[in-house]
Amino acid sequence: MAAPYVLHMLTPLKHVSAFDVNMAADAGMATLFPYTEVAPEEVTGITQDAMFSRDPANAARTGLFIGGRDALVALDMMDAARKAMFPPFTISVMVDPSGAFTTAGAMVAVVERALRRTRPEGIKGLSVQVYGATGVVGGTAAVIAALAGARVTMVSHRGLSGVEPKAAEFRRRFGVELACADAPDDATKEKLLTDAEVVFACGRAGMQILSARNLAAAGRLLAAADINAVPPSGIEGVAAKDDGAPLPGGRGVGIGALAVGNVKFRVQHALLKRLADADKAVYLDFRDAYDAARQIAG
């Protein structure tokens, strides 16, 4: 008889995400245990306690879920967990800090779905600008889009010093080309947008990043996506439920937060189910989230 599934949920923050706890329970995890304020150097010990305490035949019935708010810290924690393992004591690991990996994967996939109605190659070769790129969702979306073949610019509104170090680290780790830009005001946004074919707005809830006037400067725009569901929208004229609706001015289509969120929710559930149902250890990060999102979005 199979042992119950045990998911150890690790975060560097004060609290484990209640959202992630509910998602894991709904994916069929029998036992969930939170570890908070976890330092990266503590991951090895937690991993080995989890893997040595079960018969190797039930190793796949144990998993680690790594959260937090920093993509690179979460990935470092995943690397530490994997380095702590060896056969036959191997357990699964999933990384999704602040839901950013599943959100970013869904965002890119939903935009590609809209583009493929007229452009089968999706975002490959397109000029993609990511606003709010200093955040965990924006940074992850930039990497995913670049890996998918887009020409990506990470846009900051607080100076290049806020985005260039992150872009440099992404280049080093993932071998992607990422440009950087600073757009602190309407004039610089509108100048930058003249080259945009796809726009991702990844700002915090309730903050408008691009106005309708800003968007009007984007004469080559094919799609604009926003992950902010709290009014006002991150992109003026893009409603939360939009899923390929024409943008104001007739250039391109809009993707709203709920269209992205519907796919994100299903992606996270699907990846957690992969952990729960696996008969051998699996390791899931933003690349797996994007692959799952593309399958779910269609």
N, C-alpha and C positions, 0 to 999 in steps of 0.2 A: 504494500500500500504506500502511495506517495506521501511524503511528509507535507505538512502545510507550508504554503509559500510565506517566506519572511522577507519583508522589504525594509532595509535599514536606510533611513532618509537623512542625509547629511547636508548641513548648511553652515557657512561661516557666519550667518546672521543670528540675531537673538531668537528668531522664531522660524520654524519650518512653515512653508506656505500651506495654509488651509486648503487652498485650491488643489495643490498637488496631492494632499492627503485624501481628499474626496475622490479625485481622479483615480488614484491607486486602488482605493476601496472598490470603486465601481468597475475596475478592471479585473477584480477577482482576487486581490491580495488578501490573504487571511489574517496576517499579522503585520502591523506597521509600527516601526519604532523610530522616533525622532532623535537626532543628535544635533544640538545647536552650538553656535560659536565654535565650530570645529576649525582648527588651524590645519593647513596643508600637511604639516609634519605629523599630525595625529592620524592621518588617513591609513597609513600602513598598519598600525596597531588595530584599528577598528576592523579593517579588511581581514586581517589574519584571525582575529577573534571570530568573525562571522564565518570564515571558510573552514577553520579547523574544528568548529563545534558540531559539524554535521558529517555524516557518512558521505564519502565521495559519490555514492549512487544518488544522493539527494543534493549534490552541489548546485545543480541547476534550479533548485527550489529556493535559492537564496539570491537576493539582489541588493545592489546599492543604488540609490537615487541621489544624485548630487544637484543641489540647487544653489541659492545665493543670488547675487546681482552682477557678478563679474564673469564674463565668458571665459577669459583666459585663466582666471583662478580656478573655475570649475573644471576646465579641461586639464589643468595641472593636477587637480585632485583625482581626476579620472586616471591620469598617467601613473600617479603614485599608487592607486589601488591596483592597477594592472601589473605594475612591477612587483607588488607584494605577493602575487599569486604564482603558482606553478602547478602543473598537473599532478594528481587528479583533483587538486583543490582549487578549482576555478569557478568563480561566481560571476553573475551578470552585473553590468554597470550601465546606467542611463544618466545622461547629463542634460539638464534643461533649466538653466538659471533664470529665475523670474519668468519662466515660460517662454523665454526669448528664442530658443532654438526652434520650438514648434511654431511660434508666432511668425518668426522671420521666414521659415520654410514655407508656411502657408501663404504669406504675403507674396513671395516671389511666384509661387505656383499659381495663385489665383490671377495674378497679373498675366502670367504666361497663357493661362486658359483664355483670357479675354483677347490677347494678342493673336493667338493661333487661329481665331476666326478669319483673319485676313493675312496672317503672317506665320506660316507653319513652324519657323525656326524659333519662335518665342522671343526672348530678350537677347539672344545671341547677336553680337555685333552692335547692339544699340547703346546710345549714350544714356546712362542711368545716373541720376543724382539722388543721393540719400541725405535728407534733411533730418537733423536729430541724430547724426551719425556717431556722436560721442556716447550715446546710450547703448545698452546691451542689445536691444532689438535692432537698432540702426546699424551698429557695427556688424552684427551677424548677417543681416540682410545684404550688406555691402559685400561681404566675403562670398555668400552664396551666389549673388548675382555675378560676381567676377568669375567664380568657378564655372558658372553657366555660360561664360563667354561674352558678357557685357563689358562695356567700357565704363567703369564706375568712378564717380567722384563722391567722396565723403565730405559733406558740407557742415561746417560749424557756424555758430553765430557769436562765438566768444573768442575768436582768434585761432590761428592755425596751431598754436601750442596745445590746444585742447584735443586736436584730432590727429596731428602728424605722428606723434609717438605711437598711437594705437594703430594707425595705418602701417607704420614701419614694422611693428610686431606682427601684424597680420601677413604682410609680405614675407617676412622671415619664416613664419610657421607654415603658411599654406601655399606659398609660391604664386600669389596673385598680384596683379598690378592694380594699384589703387591710387587715384589722384586725390588731392585735398584742396578745399577752397574755404574761404571765410566769407560769410554773407550776413553781416550784422544789421543791414538796413534794406529798405525797399529797392534802392538804386542798384546795389550790388546783387541782390537776388534776381532782379529783372535782367541784368546783364548776363548773369550766369545761366538763367533759364532759356536764353536764346538758343543754347546748344542742347537742351534737354529733350530726349525722346520718351523717357520714363522717369517719373518722380515718385519717390517713396517718402512719405511724411511719418517720421517715427518719434515725434516729440511726446512730451508728457501729457497726461490727460487734461483736457480743458484749455489747451494752448493752441491758438491758431498760428501756424507757421507760414502759410502762403495765402494771401488774399486773392480774390478774383482778379484784381488789377495785376498782381504779380504773375498769375497764371496766364494772363492775356499776352505776356511777353514771350511765352513758350510757343513760338510759331511752328515747331516741329513735333509737338507733343502728341504721343500716341496713347499714353495711359498715365494716370495719377492715382496712387493708392495711399490711404490714410488708416493708421491703426487706432486713432483716438475716437472712442465712442462717447466721450463726455463733451457736451456743447461748451464752446463752439467747436466745430470740426477743425481738424488740423489743416485741411485744405478747404477754403471757402467754396461752396458749390458742390462738394462731395458729401452726400448724405450717408449715414451709417449703413443703410441697407443697400446702397448702390452696388451692383455687380455687373459692371459693363455699361452703365448708363452714360449717355452722351454728356460730356463736360460743357460748362457754359462757354458759349462762343463757337461750339461745334467742332473743336479740335480734340480728338481723342476721347477716351472713356474713363470713367471714374470707378474706383473700387473702394467701398467703405469698410469701416471697422467690423461690422457684423458679418459681412461677406468673408473677410479674412478670419474672423473669430470662429465662424461655423466650421471652417476647414481645420483651424488650429485645434479646436476641441476634439475633433475626430482623429487628428494625427496623434495627439498626446495619448488618447485612449488606445489607439492601435499599437503604439510603441510599448505602452505598459502591458498590453495583452501579449505582445511578443515576449516580454520578460516572463510573465506569468505562465505562458504555455510552452516555453522553450524546454527542450530536452538536453541542451548543452548551453554553456555560457554564451551570452551575446553582449555586445558593447555598442551602445547607441549614442550618437552625438548629432550635431546640426546637419551633417550630410545625410544621415538616416532620416531625420525629420523632413528634409527637403524631398528625398526620394518618396517617402510615404505621402507627403502632401501632393506631389505630382500625380500619384496614383489615385488619390482620393478626389482631387479637384477635377481630374479627367482632362 
